[in-house]
Amino acid sequence: MQRERLGSRLGFILLSAGCAIGIGNVWKFPYMVGQNGGGAFVLIYLFFLLVLGIPVMTIEFSLGRASQKSPVRLYQQLEPKGSKWHYHGYVALSGNYLLMMFYTTVGGWMIQYFLSTASGKFNGLSTQQVEEAFNQSVCGNPVTMVGFMALVVVLGFFICSFGLQRGLERVTKYMMIALLVIMVILAINSFTMDGAKEGLSFYLKPDFQKMQEIGVGNVVVAAMTQAFFTLSLGIGAMAIFGSYIGKERSLMGESINVAILDTFVALVSGLIIFPACFTYQVEVGSGPSLIFVTLPNIFNAMPLGQVWGALFFVFMTFAAFSTVLAVFENILSCCMDMFGWSRKKACLINCLLLLVLSLPCALGFNLLAEVHPLGGSTTFLDLEDFLVSNILLPLGSLIFVIFAVSKRGWGWKKFMEEANAGRGWKVKNWMRGYITYVLPIIIIALFVIGLVTYFMPK
């Protein structure tokens, strides 16, 4: 069966960026900036995005394009005979399923919040009432939670069933362009607020004294972690799009383009949020509640707040859904490679499978609220997020890097030839020492720090 191709380079960049752009950019990034002192964190984040994210993404794209296979089969095409690298392909596929087991629920929250904001549900509510409305939405009605999760799953596979170009690429193009336009409109509106100057100063002007107060080590680790995880590397989510493109462009250049688009979305989300926070005297370090509790209160106080709130949560929905579509495509490609299924059969089976697999997370805040998989007050979402973010992404990235540069894997020479085929930025031979030795050490350090931080007494 002939492998499907993307219709254009723009489609490849928007699809890859859509996979990377998600809740981490527009939810986690702003509150991480707020908790870590503002501009200094942003500066360090950009540095680590350059030295960590782009090399690993280039490797994933290269493995996909060289093999012309999905992540579950790419190693068989590239590994030396008799080696066991291909076992990681199945682990990577499990990471895609695990990610979607909680991401579909979070995507459902975004749709629910858009509908609630657009219908004026939060209008006139006090801060406490907004928080109660969120808790009621998440915890109160299991049927509603499962319904919105199911909407994300069914709609996602329905779009993917039309094929790579007619379904995924076409929808993602329009959705990503709409996302970028909405972001710019929201940012322009934020610039007109009374607290814009103060908010932008906090966000964009590095304050190293504030960084010292928080702890230089804490800020550096937080920035490094966010930069690494923002690009969804380590589970083959980028390798699949590498397998759908030709050799007209070098892959480091394409990685830089995707990273720029991903970073643009993260940075503009801060431009939207921080002027509003300073205008309405909201604590910028309020953490995960920033999106679901703090922002609805801000929209309540704004002129035309219902309109701006609805636009914001459309943008959030598109950010979440772009990742869902990209990861669904990865899952489908793996299943078609493994079992020889048609696209429509793979969509139907995986739709039913993910509807079942996503139930623990969707019910974890209501019917299964008393079940704490990791002890304390943890939920199924916490467990699934921990397995993906703290285990599979860093270790998967480490395996991809070692395989690409090791003599017992694919090998530096083959990686460099593949990455450099076509026009654009090239991988240079002087980078070999860094990618072979330094990059794996940084990833191992991230993995260890992530585990230690997660299990430290709060």
Phi and psi in degrees as a GROMACS rama.xvg file:
@    title "Ramachandran Plot"
@    xaxis  label "Phi"
@    yaxis  label "Psi"
@TYPE xy
-69.6605  137.536  GLN-2
-73.159  137.697  ARG-3
-67.8581  155.381  GLU-4
-127.496  150.465  ARG-5
-74.2922  149.456  LEU-6
-78.2388  -22.0825  GLY-7
-157.404  162.337  SER-8
-64.8075  -38.4739  ARG-9
-59.2862  -41.6067  LEU-10
-59.854  -42.9098  GLY-11
-61.0841  -47.2826  PHE-12
-65.7151  -43.7041  ILE-13
-68.9947  -37.0732  LEU-14
-66.7627  -46.0258  LEU-15
-64.4634  -42.8666  SER-16
-66.1618  -38.2803  ALA-17
-60.8774  -36.1827  GLY-18
-66.1045  -42.9842  CYS-19
-72.5047  -38.7461  ALA-20
-76.0744  120.571  ILE-21
-159.583  -154.21  GLY-22
-60.9074  -31.5795  ILE-23
-60.3356  -34.1056  GLY-24
-74.721  -45.7346  ASN-25
-102.689  -7.316  VAL-26
-113.966  -57.4311  TRP-27
-73.4989  -42.3967  LYS-28
-57.3781  -50.0683  PHE-29
-60.711  -42.0298  PRO-30
-74.0442  -26.7183  TYR-31
-66.5901  -41.1313  MET-32
-60.2725  -45.9998  VAL-33
-60.938  -40.4077  GLY-34
-77.0898  -19.391  GLN-35
-115.317  25.3425  ASN-36
90.97  4.31128  GLY-37
90.9193  -127.426  GLY-38
-57.4488  -36.5921  GLY-39
-63.5595  -41.015  ALA-40
-60.7708  -44.162  PHE-41
-60.6193  -43.0284  VAL-42
-61.8458  -46.1979  LEU-43
-67.6136  -38.473  ILE-44
-57.3397  -46.1927  TYR-45
-63.4261  -37.8573  LEU-46
-61.8072  -47.7086  PHE-47
-71.0458  -28.4248  PHE-48
-61.9956  -38.9725  LEU-49
-68.8248  -46.9355  LEU-50
-89.1144  -17.34  VAL-51
-108.498  -57.5945  LEU-52
-65.887  -47.5067  GLY-53
-65.3094  -43.8693  ILE-54
-61.2841  -42.7988  PRO-55
-68.002  -39.6913  VAL-56
-63.5233  -40.4574  MET-57
-60.1536  -40.3187  THR-58
-65.1544  -45.6726  ILE-59
-61.4258  -46.6006  GLU-60
-58.771  -41.7689  PHE-61
-64.9696  -43.3116  SER-62
-62.062  -41.1863  LEU-63
-65.9993  -46.2614  GLY-64
-69.7813  -37.4333  ARG-65
-68.6346  -37.8272  ALA-66
-84.3294  -29.1563  SER-67
57.0735  32.3656  GLN-68
-131.872  166.211  LYS-69
-73.6999  165.51  SER-70
-54.6862  -30.3263  PRO-71
-76.3607  -14.3162  VAL-72
-120.815  -5.04965  ARG-73
-65.8222  -34.9822  LEU-74
-65.0042  -37.6257  TYR-75
-59.9783  -29.9334  GLN-76
-76.9948  -29.3194  GLN-77
-112.661  -23.3996  LEU-78
-76.754  153.231  GLU-79
-63.7299  149.82  PRO-80
-60.0722  139.471  LYS-81
86.0217  -5.85366  GLY-82
-87.1283  167.638  SER-83
-114.07  16.9909  LYS-84
-57.5367  -30.1559  TRP-85
-65.0452  -16.8905  HIS-86
-59.7743  -31.1868  TYR-87
-65.295  -26.0004  HIS-88
-58.8681  -39.8187  GLY-89
-72.3213  -34.5779  TYR-90
-65.968  -41.2235  VAL-91
-61.3663  -42.2888  ALA-92
-62.0453  -41.8646  LEU-93
-61.7996  -33.3714  SER-94
-64.0562  -36.7311  GLY-95
-65.1295  -43.4748  ASN-96
-62.6053  -46.378  TYR-97
-60.6228  -42.1774  LEU-98
-60.3171  -43.7794  LEU-99
-73.6874  -21.1788  MET-100
-64.4297  -25.2936  MET-101
-113.71  -25.1788  PHE-102
-68.4494  -31.6208  TYR-103
-65.5282  -34.9709  THR-104
-68.0668  -44.1734  THR-105
-64.8582  -38.8878  VAL-106
-60.3284  -37.8999  GLY-107
-63.3145  -37.9275  GLY-108
-58.2795  -41.5984  TRP-109
-63.519  -44.2477  MET-110
-62.7791  -43.8228  ILE-111
-61.0949  -42.0584  GLN-112
-69.1436  -35.9664  TYR-113
-60.6336  -48.2878  PHE-114
-63.4662  -40.3449  LEU-115
-65.1106  -43.3304  SER-116
-68.6331  -45.3254  THR-117
-63.5856  -31.8634  ALA-118
-86.5278  -2.37826  SER-119
81.6412  20.3623  GLY-120
-61.4047  -32.4287  LYS-121
-90.8889  -5.10898  PHE-122
-58.7931  128.326  ASN-123
76.8274  2.39672  GLY-124
-80.4667  147.505  LEU-125
-76.1436  170.139  SER-126
-56.4676  -44.9535  THR-127
-65.5391  -37.5357  GLN-128
-68.3269  -34.7853  GLN-129
-63.9837  -42.8828  VAL-130
-62.8367  -41.6752  GLU-131
-64.5244  -37.5333  GLU-132
-64.4744  -39.4393  ALA-133
-64.2753  -48.0498  PHE-134
-61.0232  -37.7507  ASN-135
-67.9108  -39.6551  GLN-136
-62.633  -44.2658  SER-137
-81.6884  -41.9678  VAL-138
-100.029  -25.5638  CYS-139
-78.7259  -37.9606  GLY-140
-127.921  97.8749  ASN-141
-61.9786  -32.0205  PRO-142
-63.9243  -42.9752  VAL-143
-64.3347  -44.6224  THR-144
-59.716  -48.9791  MET-145
-66.592  -36.4795  VAL-146
-61.2714  -46.1776  GLY-147
-70.1209  -37.0281  PHE-148
-60.2391  -45.5954  MET-149
-63.6294  -36.2821  ALA-150
-59.7152  -44.1236  LEU-151
-62.9748  -45.9493  VAL-152
-64.067  -51.0159  VAL-153
-65.2085  -45.6187  VAL-154
-64.3133  -39.8776  LEU-155
-61.4307  -49.4529  GLY-156
-71.5325  -29.912  PHE-157
-61.6495  -45.0415  PHE-158
-63.935  -45.1521  ILE-159
-65.4001  -26.1516  CYS-160
-66.4294  -19.0781  SER-161
-79.1339  -7.02261  PHE-162
110.019  170.662  GLY-163
-64.7813  -50.6797  LEU-164
-82.0312  -46.186  GLN-165
-76.3578  -24.6815  ARG-166
-105.368  -78.2692  GLY-167
-59.9019  -52.7074  LEU-168
-65.9229  -44.3165  GLU-169
-62.8735  -49.3872  ARG-170
-66.5097  -43.3795  VAL-171
-63.6254  -38.701  THR-172
-56.4282  -53.2931  LYS-173
-63.6244  -41.8169  TYR-174
-65.7462  -42.908  MET-175
-68.6651  -39.7214  MET-176
-64.4376  -42.9825  ILE-177
-61.9317  -41.6208  ALA-178
-58.0185  -46.864  LEU-179
-65.9658  -39.584  LEU-180
-65.2279  -45.3885  VAL-181
-60.9378  -41.2583  ILE-182
-59.429  -46.4634  MET-183
-62.9553  -42.7438  VAL-184
-60.271  -45.7986  ILE-185
-64.2776  -39.1418  LEU-186
-66.3252  -42.7273  ALA-187
-60.376  -42.0989  ILE-188
-60.8949  -40.618  ASN-189
-64.6521  -34.7649  SER-190
-63.2994  -23.4784  PHE-191
-85.5027  -3.21227  THR-192
-77.5011  157.607  MET-193
-62.2359  -34.2342  ASP-194
-93.629  14.9597  GLY-195
-60.8533  -45.8195  ALA-196
-61.2165  -45.7972  LYS-197
-64.2265  -45.3393  GLU-198
-63.9453  -43.3617  GLY-199
-69.2629  -33.4131  LEU-200
-63.8231  -45.9957  SER-201
-60.6681  -40.5318  PHE-202
-77.415  -39.8582  TYR-203
-108.942  -15.8673  LEU-204
-99.6673  112.453  LYS-205
-61.0187  129.35  PRO-206
-117.81  93.4946  ASP-207
-72.8673  -20.8545  PHE-208
-67.5404  -42.6217  GLN-209
-64.4188  -36.337  LYS-210
-62.6835  -40.1173  MET-211
-66.1523  -36.0831  GLN-212
-64.2268  -40.483  GLU-213
-74.2719  -30.7252  ILE-214
114.283  114.421  GLY-215
-56.7782  -43.5912  VAL-216
-61.4948  -41.6891  GLY-217
-62.7593  -43.2171  ASN-218
-67.6805  -42.7127  VAL-219
-63.3006  -45.654  VAL-220
-63.5725  -42.8718  VAL-221
-62.3779  -42.607  ALA-222
-67.3516  -41.5462  ALA-223
-63.7745  -43.0731  MET-224
-64.2395  -46.5081  THR-225
-63.9962  -41.6025  GLN-226
-63.0558  -37.7918  ALA-227
-72.1062  -46.029  PHE-228
-80.917  -16.3752  PHE-229
-65.3246  -23.0104  THR-230
-96.9982  6.00936  LEU-231
55.4162  47.1037  SER-232
-95.7937  148.402  LEU-233
113.56  -13.0292  GLY-234
-120.415  16.662  ILE-235
80.4236  8.10421  GLY-236
-65.169  -27.063  ALA-237
-91.0316  -31.5434  MET-238
-59.2887  -35.8783  ALA-239
-63.0673  -38.3292  ILE-240
-75.3121  -27.577  PHE-241
-61.1528  -33.9745  GLY-242
-73.7584  -11.2252  SER-243
-100.746  4.47008  TYR-244
-120.651  162.498  ILE-245
-89.5864  -167.356  GLY-246
-105.539  24.9184  LYS-247
-71.2064  -28.5134  GLU-248
-124.078  141.708  ARG-249
-70.0144  152.888  SER-250
-88.2138  -21.9307  LEU-251
-68.3174  -39.5707  MET-252
-61.8851  -41.5438  GLY-253
-68.3494  -35.9242  GLU-254
-62.26  -40.6344  SER-255
-63.4922  -42.1821  ILE-256
-61.6708  -44.9092  ASN-257
-64.5916  -43.0633  VAL-258
-63.3869  -37.2097  ALA-259
-64.019  -44.9104  ILE-260
-65.1973  -43.4096  LEU-261
-60.3695  -44.2731  ASP-262
-68.5926  -38.0494  THR-263
-56.2633  -46.0659  PHE-264
-63.9467  -43.9329  VAL-265
-61.2306  -46.4996  ALA-266
-66.8272  -41.1826  LEU-267
-68.8929  -31.647  VAL-268
-60.5721  -35.6032  SER-269
-68.5366  -37.7207  GLY-270
-63.1539  -29.9299  LEU-271
-74.4567  -43.7931  ILE-272
-84.1954  -44.3718  ILE-273
-69.1788  -40.7957  PHE-274
-58.0197  -38.3842  PRO-275
-66.1903  -41.2318  ALA-276
-61.8377  -44.1046  CYS-277
-73.5981  -29.934  PHE-278
-65.7185  -40.4927  THR-279
-106.989  20.8541  TYR-280
50.3429  51.6087  GLN-281
-103.197  140.359  VAL-282
-65.8253  116.67  GLU-283
-72.2039  -20.1083  VAL-284
-98.1679  30.8564  GLY-285
-74.462  -1.9263  SER-286
79.4856  -154.803  GLY-287
-57.7334  -25.0336  PRO-288
-71.7202  -6.70347  SER-289
-53.2506  -45.2272  LEU-290
-76.5084  -45.6874  ILE-291
-89.1357  -22.4341  PHE-292
-116.984  -48.3721  VAL-293
-67.5027  -50.217  THR-294
-64.4226  -41.7986  LEU-295
-57.2233  -34.5695  PRO-296
-65.9558  -39.1813  ASN-297
-64.975  -45.5315  ILE-298
-61.6584  -33.9721  PHE-299
-58.1684  -37.0343  ASN-300
-86.0382  -12.5618  ALA-301
-81.3598  148.451  MET-302
-63.8169  135.817  PRO-303
56.2543  32.4208  LEU-304
-59.8704  -32.6728  GLY-305
-63.7767  -39.7427  GLN-306
-66.9741  -48.1956  VAL-307
-65.3243  -37.886  TRP-308
-65.0542  -43.5912  GLY-309
-62.3207  -43.1726  ALA-310
-61.2252  -41.9464  LEU-311
-61.9538  -44.3435  PHE-312
-78.9233  -18.3898  PHE-313
-65.0569  -46.0342  VAL-314
-58.9122  -44.213  PHE-315
-62.9112  -40.9586  MET-316
-63.1626  -44.2741  THR-317
-62.7216  -40.2421  PHE-318
-61.6042  -44.7583  ALA-319
-67.4631  -43.4707  ALA-320
-71.5513  -29.2073  PHE-321
-63.2464  -38.1357  SER-322
-69.3203  -42.9729  THR-323
-56.9209  -48.6272  VAL-324
-61.695  -42.9906  LEU-325
-65.4012  -42.9563  ALA-326
-72.7343  -36.1355  VAL-327
-57.3689  -42.3181  PHE-328
-61.353  -39.2365  GLU-329
-62.0167  -46.6169  ASN-330
-60.8615  -45.6036  ILE-331
-62.2856  -44.1053  LEU-332
-62.1179  -41.2385  SER-333
-62.083  -45.304  CYS-334
-65.5414  -39.9313  CYS-335
-65.6483  -37.9612  MET-336
-67.7172  -41.8426  ASP-337
-74.8563  -43.2799  MET-338
-111.338  -6.08222  PHE-339
71.286  20.7816  GLY-340
-70.8076  154.958  TRP-341
-72.8282  163.851  SER-342
-61.0511  -43.6831  ARG-343
-65.5699  -39.6992  LYS-344
-65.5057  -42.5265  LYS-345
-62.2239  -38.8991  ALA-346
-64.0459  -45.3523  CYS-347
-64.4801  -48.0449  LEU-348
-64.9871  -43.8719  ILE-349
-71.9364  -29.9504  ASN-350
-61.6658  -48.9483  CYS-351
-64.2565  -40.8651  LEU-352
-63.3724  -45.7328  LEU-353
-73.3807  -26.9992  LEU-354
-60.5305  -38.6471  LEU-355
-76.8376  -46.7303  VAL-356
-64.353  -27.7539  LEU-357
-83.98  -8.77791  SER-358
-61.4064  -43.9069  LEU-359
-56.0395  -40.2691  PRO-360
-68.8808  -46.4368  CYS-361
-62.0254  -32.0848  ALA-362
-97.0704  -2.38186  LEU-363
-70.0236  -13.4704  GLY-364
-103.382  -1.55472  PHE-365
-133.416  -87.353  ASN-366
-63.8276  -31.8995  LEU-367
-106.656  23.1252  LEU-368
-63.2154  -23.7067  ALA-369
-85.3074  -4.63009  GLU-370
-93.1466  122.561  VAL-371
-122.817  92.016  HIS-372
-59.7194  -32.6136  PRO-373
-109.721  17.4665  LEU-374
82.1358  177.508  GLY-375
61.3086  -131.284  GLY-376
-110.44  22.2761  SER-377
-67.5136  152.424  THR-378
-114.093  176.735  THR-379
-63.3813  -33.3441  PHE-380
-60.4356  -43.4296  LEU-381
-60.7625  -43.6949  ASP-382
-62.9586  -49.0883  LEU-383
-67.1457  -39.9959  GLU-384
-64.2386  -41.5017  ASP-385
-60.5581  -47.0511  PHE-386
-62.3297  -40.1121  LEU-387
-74.9114  -55.9834  VAL-388
-72.2951  -39.3889  SER-389
-95.3819  -18.8423  ASN-390
-115.686  -62.7174  ILE-391
-72.0633  -39.5277  LEU-392
-66.491  -52.6266  LEU-393
-66.4458  -44.8591  PRO-394
-68.1955  -36.3431  LEU-395
-63.4904  -43.5984  GLY-396
-62.0544  -40.5389  SER-397
-60.9943  -44.6871  LEU-398
-64.9851  -43.517  ILE-399
-57.5632  -45.3743  PHE-400
-65.0388  -49.4663  VAL-401
-63.1207  -42.13  ILE-402
-61.155  -41.9295  PHE-403
-67.2551  -32.9327  ALA-404
-106.591  -11.2725  VAL-405
-82.0574  145.528  SER-406
-66.0051  -26.046  LYS-407
-88.1521  0.688978  ARG-408
-114.64  -126.883  GLY-409
-80.3082  -44.0383  TRP-410
102.936  141.522  GLY-411
-56.8572  -43.0172  TRP-412
-62.05  -45.5233  LYS-413
-67.1254  -40.1518  LYS-414
-60.4953  -46.4426  PHE-415
-65.3501  -40.1773  MET-416
-61.6485  -44.4816  GLU-417
-67.4656  -46.6898  GLU-418
-62.6038  -33.4279  ALA-419
-92.8927  -2.71  ASN-420
-66.2407  126.754  ALA-421
102.896  178.088  GLY-422
-83.8193  150.247  ARG-423
123.792  -170.585  GLY-424
-60.1398  138.481  TRP-425
-112.559  150.57  LYS-426
-75.5215  127.743  VAL-427
-97.9233  152.625  LYS-428
-64.1798  -28.5173  ASN-429
-68.522  -14.9981  TRP-430
-77.6594  -9.92845  MET-431
-58.6402  -46.3739  ARG-432
-60.9691  -42.0403  GLY-433
-65.6954  -49.5274  TYR-434
-69.1943  -33.5974  ILE-435
-77.4179  -38.6016  THR-436
-114.222  -50.0367  TYR-437
-71.953  -46.756  VAL-438
-58.5335  -46.5215  LEU-439
-60.3613  -37.1611  PRO-440
-64.8644  -42.0118  ILE-441
-63.3618  -41.7015  ILE-442
-65.4177  -41.2073  ILE-443
-62.4755  -42.2984  ILE-444
-61.2022  -42.5866  ALA-445
-60.2731  -43.0696  LEU-446
-61.2875  -48.6747  PHE-447
-65.5809  -46.5325  VAL-448
-60.3233  -40.8772  ILE-449
-61.3347  -42.1882  GLY-450
-68.3805  -45.4677  LEU-451
-61.3234  -46.5244  VAL-452
-62.7942  -39.6745  THR-453
-64.8281  -40.0426  TYR-454
-96.7744  1.21991  PHE-455
-67.2421  144.145  MET-456
-58.3508  129.16  PRO-457
